[in-house]
Amino acid sequence: MNEHLQKMGVSSDLLSKEEQQFLRKNGYLNLGKLLSDESLHKIRLRINEILEEEGENAGSELMQSPSIRHPKESGATRLGDLVNKGAAFDIFYTQPKVLAAISLVLGDQFKLSSLNYRAALPGAGLQKLHVDWPESIQNMNYMVCNSIWLLDDFYKENGATRVVPGTHLQPKLPAESMNDPMDSHPDEKIIVAEAGSVVIFNSHTWHGGTTNHTSQPRRAIHSYFCKRDQVQQTNQSQFIKKNTLDRISVDAAYVLGLEET
């Protein structure tokens, strides 16, 4: 583990052997509830404030990234660049157990790629099975890894994420193996977990949202990481604000890819 991560309390020992084995084998892992009810309440309030402040411009930062394939998504509410939108979001890229899980997938030379909010709206949210990299990966040289922080309970009826375990270990993409990646897969699992939980996804594992059949949005924050030599979805050097830099530690800035700032 590199020096910056060690100073943040990150260690492979934060994951049990069973958790490590599950993530390696299946390509995802529920870390359990890492956000307290009080933290959840504060984060939800801040999200609501941002949505009101930004109005029709909500998520506009996503449009500026050539690396985000679907910056505008019908049936979902989105926000971008949460790094610069309050101290409530610092935990999403500094939580030691989450970073330990990211390190298990990517090694210790990684950085935050983007920190965004997505809410699947009632009657919407279905996505095709996909991976977050444009091509298949050889020799387990994984490039990207996501952590999904649940702001609401996830269950089948409200559009919880589906995942096909073990597909990060095979050389084919969903579109190469299925007639229609929008279809259900016989091996897919629905992520069922309580609000405050964090689910790690090796982003080369087939996954996708499902339809929200409830009357309420299903909310989550995606803290998405890439290897250090890859281009970030949100260029932190371009977007970072002085008050954010003044607030965070040198080691947190390193996770943002700002070690030279």
N, C-alpha and C positions, 0 to 999 in steps of 0.2 A: 504494500500500500504506500502511495507516495506521501511525502511529508505534509502537504496541505490537508489531505484527507485524514491523516493520522491526527493532526491538530484539531480536526473537527470531531474526533471521537469515532472515526470510521474504522472498523476492523471486520475481517471475515468472520470472527467469532460471534458477531451480532446475529448471524444466521445459524440456526442449528444445522447439524449434518443432514437431517431429514428435509429441512427447507432447501438447502443447497441441492440435494439430490432431486427434489421435486422440480425446482426451477430448471435445472439442467435437462431433465428428462422431458418435461411437459411444455416448457417455454413460457410459463406464467406462474405466478405465486401470489396468493393472498397473504399479506403481511399482518392482517388483522387490524384492529382499530388503533390508529396512531394519533388521531385528532380527538381531543376531549370535546364534550358537549359544549363547553364554554367557547372553545376555539372555533368549533363549527358555527356557533351562533354569530360570532364576530365576523367570520369569513363570509357567511351568507349576507349579513348586513352590508359589508363592504362591497360585495358583488352587486347587490341591489342599488347601492349608491352610484357605482360606476355605470351601470345600465341606464340610470336616470340621467347622470351627467352627460354621457356620450350620446344618448338618444339614437338617432338614425345613423350616427357615425360609429356606433359600437362595433368593435372588431376591425376598425379600419386599418390597423397595423398589419393585419393578416394579408391585406391586398398588396402590401409592399414587399412581400417575400416571394421570390421566384421559386422557392423550395416547397411552399405549401400548395398542394395540388387542388384543394377545394376551399379557398378562402371564404367564399360565400356558399352557404349550404341551406337550401330550402328545408324547412322543417326543424331547424335548430337555431338557437341563439348562441352567439359566440363573442368572446372578448379576447384580445391579444395583449401582449407585452405586460403581463401582470407583475413582472419584476419591478417595474417603475410605478406601481399603483398602490403601494402601501406596505408597511412592515408586516401586515397580516400574512403576506405571501412569501416571506423569507423562508419559512419552514419547508416550502415545497422544493427547494433545491439545497437545503442544508441538513435535513433530517438524517442522522447517521445510519439507521438501519436501511432506509431507502437507498442511500448511496452505497452501502455495502452490497445490496442486491444488484444495483446497476453495475458495480465493479465486477461482480461474478459473471455478468454477461459480456461486458465490454473491456474488462481489464481496468486498471486504475488511471489510464490516460483518456479521460472523457471530459465533456463539458455539457452544460445545459444548451440544448438547441432552441427550445421555446417553452414558454409557460403560458398556457391558454385555458380559457373556460369554454365549456360546451354544454348546452342543455338541449336534450332531445324533447321536442314539443309534443303535446298530445296528438296521437294519430300519425306521427312521423318517427324518424330515427333509424329506419331500416337502411343498412349499408350492405354492400356486397362483401363477401369474405375477401380480405386483402392483406397485404403486408405493407410495411412502411418504407420499403426500399425497392427501387425499380427493377431489380434483377435478383435471381437466386444467389445464394451464398455458398461458397465452397469451403470446406475444412473448418467450419464453425467460426469463420472470421466475421463475426457479427459487427455491424456498423451502428445500429440504433437500438435504443431500449426506452420504453415508455413506463411511466408510473401514473396510474389513474387514481386520483383521490376522490372518494365518493362523498358528495355533499348531501346525497339522499340515499336511503336504502336502495340497493339494486336487487331486483327480482324479475322473474320472467315477464310479468304483466306490464312493467313500466319501461321496457326497452333496454334491459341490461345487456352488456356486451357478451357476445358469443365468441368462443375460442375453440380451435381444433387442436387438442394437445399433441405435441410431438412433431408438428408440421415444420418447425424450424430446423429439423434434422434431415429433411428431404430436399432434393434439388429442384422440385417443381413449384411453380406459383399456382394460386387458385385458378386463374384463368386458363392455365395449361392442363389442369386436371379435372375441371368441372365443366359441364355444359353451360351452366349459368351460376356464377358465384353468388347471385342473390338467393339461390335456393338454400335450404337447410342442408347441412352435411351430416351423414349418419353418426359421425364421431364427435360432433360439436357439443360443447358444454356451455351452459349459461352461468355467468358469474353471479352468484347470489351472496350478498354481503351487506352488512349494516353500514349506515352513514358513519363517516369517520375512518373507514377502512381504506387501505392503500393496496392496490393490486399492481404488481410488476408484470409487464409484458415484454418478453423478448420480441421486438417489433418485427422479427422475421417469422413469427408464428402467425398462422392464418387467424384473423379475427375480424369482427365487425359489429356494429350496433344492430339492435333489433327494434321492432316497432313498439312504441310507447302506447299501450292501450288504456292508460289511465287519463284522468282529467288534469293532471299536474305535470309540469316539466320534470325531467329526470336529469339532475345537475351533477357535473363533475369538473374537476380541474386536471388537466393533462400536463404533467411535468416530464418533458421529452428530452432525452439525452442522445448525444452522438459521440463517436470517437473524436479525439482532439484534433485530428488532421482533417476533419470534414467541415463543410460549410454549415453554419447554423441556420435554422429557419428564421430566427430573429437575430440579426447581427447586433450583438450586445455592445460592441464598440461604437456602433452608429446610434443606438437608441438610449444607451445608459445616461441617466440624469445625475447631476452632481449630488443632489440630496440622497439619492440611492447609494452612491459610492461613499458618501460621508457616513451613512447608516450601517453598512455591512462591513464585515471583517475582510482582511486581505485574503483569507482562505476562501471565503464565500465568493469574492471577486474572481479568484482562480477558477472556481467551478463555473462561473459565467464566461470563462475564457478571456479574462481581463488582466492577466498577470503582468502585462506590460503597461497597464493604464497608470 
